[in-house]
Amino acid sequence: MKISCLQVILLVFIALAVVLIFVVKWPILGYILGSFFLFILLVSFAPPPKPFRISPKHLDTLTGQKRKLYLRTIDSVERDIKERLNDKYKITLSRYLARDDYDAAIKSLQINPDKPIEAANRCILIAKLCIIDARFREAEEYFQKAMVISPTVYTMSAMGDFYFDLGMYAEAKQNYERCLSMELPPLNKINVLNCLGMTLRDWKKYPAAEKVFAEALDIARKLAAEDRPTYGHELAKILDNYAILCQYKEDFEMADKCYREALETYWELAKTDKEQYLPLQAQVLSYLGEIHWHQQHLEKAEEYHTEALELNRHLAKTNPAKYNQALASSLNNMGVIHGAKRKFDEAEELLAQALKMRRGLAEADPSTYNPVLAETLSNLGNVYIGMNEYPKAEALLTESEHLCRTLAKLSPNPWNYYLVKTLICLADFYLQGRPDKALSVRHAKDAIRVIEQSHDQNLESEHRQANQILKKWRNA
């Protein structure tokens, strides 16, 4: 047990109180002072209260954009309660939320129209509580009310974030642009530009997004050159988001350049704060590995994914609950690379570890981890095909297909992509691994049907693969 400086000082005062009682012969004063300092000392040794956590009771019922918004809002509300409320409201609100009484929690946040900024901030907090209670329409109404009361940068950006997370990009763009029409401090401006760039990117307005990211990077680089500790993190965030845009455009050279600059920035920042920046380094290393994987640069992809795996192993040892997900992802990525290089024994070992971890994660939280579980099942199944262990391959691929079909029913976009990939794996398996014309043709036709119904241009190569499988059976 560590003793703080305050506790040492308290012990000194208690010792002085003992001197007053037994040496100076002032027992009353000694007892009073000794009791007072002893009480403070005992309180200082009391364990800190557990951090308040909101129960995600609606998580399993939400999919897609609403699920994304829901998860982000839980973290946001916990921060707001901790940082923005006084002790009276903090205790009252925490008590109501602990028993999932959102109506009482909302009523407790009285809105005083005489203080517009405070009233608007309360409206935003109420809107967030509505999101956590899956009342999205009411949430939008409270965001709009906050805008009417006090149209500040905070209220406009909060409403922009709400629309962005719901995929309502036109509305998000409007709010972010209203923020930029105001006079903003540099840090606020680059944050809003970053959000606007992400909105335009996800809206597939690539030229406009590129222009916004370029402006944000220009400001962020100048600020980071003057004060790296303050602005380095913001620069790296913008680089990450711009790199994703470059990947969408298949400009892998620029994406690689941006990720490497972000990685270098995180390395510098990690010298003073490893806890925050080591996970971000591991994440960027994985992104770099993915870029080179897509370009079939297997050696370079392996190099980056190996570094990411080493970092995630270290992080998972220190905090398994927080970093096992990232470790499982790195194990999966390395297993896929070994499989592509036909190092099947190494691939099996790594993917089996990833599968075990992802099964455990999916048992605790199916809606979050079933998608990545399906991915690893398919990857390990493909490795067993390479090893000619067809019964194992068939069992894993069939399980992956079942999971993907379930996910695609709940949220066709993006899980149709993974369903199509799995269906083609099975069609190819029944063509070459364990020949069965009826099953192979059925899975290939299912894949084509899903592709045509989804109208997803990213599945063009999969559409060709499925047709090639059917053509091979016709020519057989």
Secondary structure as UniProt FT lines:
FT   HELIX           5..22
FT   HELIX           27..44
FT   TURN            57..58
FT   HELIX           59..61
FT   HELIX           64..84
FT   HELIX           87..98
FT   TURN            99..100
FT   HELIX           102..108
FT   TURN            113..114
FT   HELIX           116..132
FT   TURN            133..134
FT   HELIX           136..149
FT   HELIX           153..165
FT   TURN            166..167
FT   HELIX           169..180
FT   HELIX           186..202
FT   TURN            203..204
FT   HELIX           206..226
FT   HELIX           228..248
FT   TURN            249..250
FT   HELIX           252..270
FT   TURN            271..272
FT   HELIX           274..294
FT   TURN            295..296
FT   HELIX           298..318
FT   HELIX           320..340
FT   TURN            341..342
FT   HELIX           344..364
FT   HELIX           366..386
FT   TURN            387..388
FT   HELIX           390..410
FT   HELIX           412..428
FT   HELIX           429..433
FT   HELIX           437..454
FT   HELIX           457..459
FT   HELIX           460..475
//
